[in-house]
Amino acid sequence: MNKHCIIVNPAAGKGAAKQAIPEIEAYLESFNIDYDLVLTEYIGHGIKLAEEAGSNGYDTVVAVGGDGTANEIINGLMEALAKGHLTSNFAVLPVGRGNDFSYGMGVPQELEAACKLLADGKLRKIDIGLVKGGDYPEGRYFGNGVGIGFDTIVGFEAAKLPPFISGIPAYLIAALKTIFLYFRAPLLRLNIDGEILEQPCILVSLMNGKRMGGSFMFAPESASDDGLLNLCIAKQVTRLQVLGLFPKVMSGTQKNHFAIKMPTGQRVTIEALEGTLPVHADGETICEAGKTLEVEILRQQLNMVCV
């Protein structure tokens, strides 16, 4: 029987993950899944727990939480892989705020179905991204994507909202607020596999998954095993035009908008010629006011439990 290490971030989903533990355990037992369950105790603890579990014979390491929890587990498993010790597959039970990574990987968003997937799901090799810059000059891995500019500020503002405002409403409120807080786009130089783009950019998303912010489909055509980053680049527009972009990005139909470019690439470097770079990876802050960034995709690094 396969052995699972279930790593729960009790703070995920503003406490929803901790509340879901009895339900999760009931589902795991009903599906006859052999497991050990551990809780993270501090920011970054998931990385340590995942590296230990991934190096010590567990068949599958399971992230229970949202995108930040999945990000920590990915970083721990990638550290185990880098040391030549990785023995485990990777899985997610989505109980966070946005759950964008699990959505993009095709994981069922209903908890019972996600638990059942551990019992009878298939394995698929997925790409993992690596971002260098800001607080992580040596690099931090990501599963879903990197956001620069508008998207990052939206995440910062959503985190400030009261606990009773969560999910899509939180991101929409934060996005409306960000229109007024973060409007003057920095002048950026992007090098995408040797192709240079220089322009003011209100937003740059570099995606391995499909969605950010719980509802914004920055990369509807993304495939998580093709060795490519899918970019969504928005140049400076008016506040009114930003509002007009919302429904297009939420439906993933922004590709032909005059302000949008959507190239693909394996390696991207970004330099702020004027202004600075607020950056997140999977919702985790990389920097609040950086100047340079390097992002690359590493093809088919982890075996993930999927449909």
ZAMARGU-4260 file (C-alpha; in steps of 0.2 Angstrom, whole numbers, plus 5000, padded with zeros to 4 digits):
<rodrens>
0) 5000/5000/5000 | 5006/5017/4996 | 5011/5028/5010 | 5006/5047/5010 | 5013/5061/5020
5) 4999/5074/5022 | 5006/5091/5026 | 4993/5103/5032 | 4995/5122/5033 | 4982/5126/5047
10) 4982/5144/5042 | 4978/5141/5024 | 4961/5148/5018 | 4961/5159/5034 | 4959/5144/5045
15) 4949/5133/5033 | 4962/5120/5031 | 4963/5117/5050 | 4944/5116/5051 | 4944/5103/5036
20) 4956/5091/5045 | 4942/5079/5052 | 4934/5079/5035 | 4950/5075/5026 | 4954/5061/5038
25) 4937/5054/5036 | 4938/5054/5017 | 4956/5046/5018 | 4950/5032/5029 | 4935/5029/5018
30) 4946/5027/5003 | 4958/5016/5012 | 4973/5028/5011 | 4988/5025/5022 | 4994/5041/5028
35) 5004/5051/5041 | 4997/5069/5044 | 5008/5083/5050 | 5005/5102/5052 | 5016/5116/5048
40) 5020/5128/5062 | 5028/5143/5054 | 5031/5151/5037 | 5043/5140/5027 | 5041/5125/5038
45) 5032/5116/5023 | 5048/5116/5014 | 5058/5107/5027 | 5044/5094/5030 | 5042/5091/5011
50) 5061/5089/5009 | 5061/5076/5023 | 5046/5067/5018 | 5052/5067/5000 | 5068/5060/5004
55) 5062/5046/5017 | 5052/5034/5007 | 5035/5041/5006 | 5026/5037/4990 | 5017/5053/4989
60) 5018/5070/4998 | 5002/5080/4999 | 5000/5099/5001 | 4984/5103/5010 | 4981/5122/5008
65) 4981/5135/4995 | 4994/5141/4982 | 5007/5146/4996 | 5006/5129/5004 | 5008/5120/4987
70) 5023/5132/4984 | 5032/5127/5000 | 5029/5108/4996 | 5036/5110/4978 | 5051/5119/4985
75) 5055/5105/4997 | 5052/5092/4984 | 5064/5101/4972 | 5077/5102/4985 | 5076/5084/4988
80) 5077/5081/4969 | 5092/5093/4968 | 5101/5082/4982 | 5097/5066/4972 | 5085/5060/4987
85) 5068/5062/4980 | 5057/5047/4982 | 5040/5054/4982 | 5026/5060/4970 | 5017/5076/4973
90) 4998/5079/4976 | 4987/5093/4982 | 4971/5095/4992 | 4964/5112/4988 | 4958/5121/5004
95) 4966/5138/5002 | 4959/5155/4996 | 4963/5155/4977 | 4968/5137/4973 | 4974/5143/4957
100) 4989/5130/4955 | 4977/5115/4958 | 4964/5122/4946 | 4977/5123/4933 | 4984/5106/4936
105) 4966/5099/4934 | 4964/5093/4952 | 4946/5092/4957 | 4941/5107/4968 | 4929/5097/4979
110) 4938/5090/4994 | 4930/5072/4993 | 4935/5071/4974 | 4952/5077/4978 | 4955/5064/4991
115) 4948/5050/4980 | 4961/5056/4967 | 4975/5050/4979 | 4968/5033/4979 | 4965/5031/4960
120) 4973/5045/4951 | 4986/5044/4938 | 5004/5052/4938 | 5009/5065/4926 | 5026/5074/4925
125) 5024/5093/4927 | 5035/5108/4924 | 5042/5118/4938 | 5047/5136/4937 | 5062/5145/4945
130) 5063/5163/4948 | 5079/5173/4954 | 5079/5190/4961 | 5073/5201/4975 | 5074/5191/4991
135) 5079/5175/4982 | 5095/5179/4972 | 5098/5160/4973 | 5081/5156/4966 | 5064/5150/4972
140) 5053/5137/4963 | 5035/5139/4958 | 5021/5129/4951 | 5008/5141/4945 | 5016/5157/4940
145) 5025/5173/4943 | 5016/5190/4944 | 5024/5207/4941 | 5016/5224/4944 | 4997/5225/4945
150) 4994/5207/4949 | 5006/5207/4964 | 4999/5223/4971 | 4981/5215/4970 | 4988/5200/4980
155) 4995/5212/4993 | 4979/5221/4995 | 4968/5206/4995 | 4979/5199/5010 | 4974/5215/5020
160) 4955/5212/5019 | 4945/5205/5033 | 4944/5186/5035 | 4926/5186/5030 | 4930/5193/5013
165) 4939/5179/5003 | 4940/5170/4986 | 4935/5179/4970 | 4926/5194/4980 | 4942/5198/4989
170) 4953/5199/4973 | 4940/5209/4964 | 4939/5222/4978 | 4958/5222/4979 | 4959/5224/4960
175) 4948/5239/4960 | 4958/5247/4974 | 4974/5243/4965 | 4968/5253/4949 | 4970/5269/4960
180) 4986/5263/4970 | 4996/5256/4956 | 4993/5265/4939 | 5009/5272/4933 | 5017/5257/4924
185) 5036/5255/4925 | 5047/5255/4909 | 5053/5237/4907 | 5065/5228/4896 | 5060/5210/4893
190) 5072/5197/4885 | 5061/5182/4880 | 5073/5168/4873 | 5083/5182/4865 | 5068/5193/4859
195) 5068/5210/4866 | 5053/5219/4871 | 5054/5237/4879 | 5038/5246/4885 | 5029/5252/4900
200) 5020/5237/4907 | 5006/5238/4920 | 5007/5219/4922 | 5018/5204/4917 | 5012/5187/4921
205) 5023/5172/4918 | 5013/5156/4919 | 5015/5137/4921 | 4997/5136/4926 | 4982/5145/4919
210) 4974/5156/4932 | 4979/5168/4946 | 4969/5178/4959 | 4955/5165/4959 | 4947/5171/4943
215) 4960/5179/4931 | 4964/5168/4917 | 4981/5175/4912 | 4986/5159/4902 | 4971/5149/4896
220) 4981/5139/4883 | 4995/5135/4895 | 5001/5117/4897 | 5010/5112/4912 | 5022/5099/4904
225) 5027/5108/4888 | 5043/5116/4894 | 5036/5133/4891 | 5031/5149/4901 | 5015/5157/4894
230) 5016/5176/4896 | 5003/5189/4898 | 5010/5207/4896 | 4999/5222/4897 | 5005/5239/4892
235) 5000/5256/4900 | 4982/5259/4898 | 4969/5271/4906 | 4960/5266/4922 | 4944/5264/4911
240) 4953/5253/4899 | 4959/5242/4914 | 4941/5240/4920 | 4937/5235/4902 | 4951/5222/4903
245) 4944/5213/4918 | 4930/5203/4910 | 4942/5198/4896 | 4955/5192/4907 | 4942/5183/4918
250) 4936/5174/4903 | 4953/5171/4895 | 4948/5181/4880 | 4961/5195/4881 | 4973/5188/4868
255) 4967/5200/4854 | 4966/5216/4865 | 4977/5230/4858 | 4986/5232/4875 | 4990/5213/4877
260) 5004/5202/4871 | 5005/5184/4875 | 5021/5176/4870 | 5029/5160/4876 | 5047/5156/4881
265) 5058/5145/4891 | 5069/5159/4899 | 5064/5177/4903 | 5074/5191/4910 | 5066/5207/4916
270) 5074/5224/4920 | 5065/5239/4927 | 5073/5254/4917 | 5061/5266/4926 | 5051/5262/4942
275) 5052/5245/4951 | 5046/5227/4951 | 5034/5221/4964 | 5034/5202/4961 | 5026/5187/4968
280) 5028/5168/4964 | 5012/5158/4968 | 5007/5172/4979 | 5023/5172/4989 | 5032/5189/4989
285) 5048/5189/4979 | 5051/5207/4981 | 5041/5223/4984 | 5053/5235/4973 | 5065/5225/4963
290) 5075/5230/4948 | 5079/5214/4939 | 5072/5196/4938 | 5076/5180/4930 | 5063/5167/4927
295) 5065/5150/4918 | 5054/5134/4916 | 5062/5117/4921 | 5053/5104/4910 | 5044/5089/4918
300) 5052/5089/4935 | 5039/5081/4947 | 5027/5067/4946 | 5010/5074/4951 | 4994/5065/4955
305) 4981/5070/4943 | 4965/5065/4934
</rodrens>
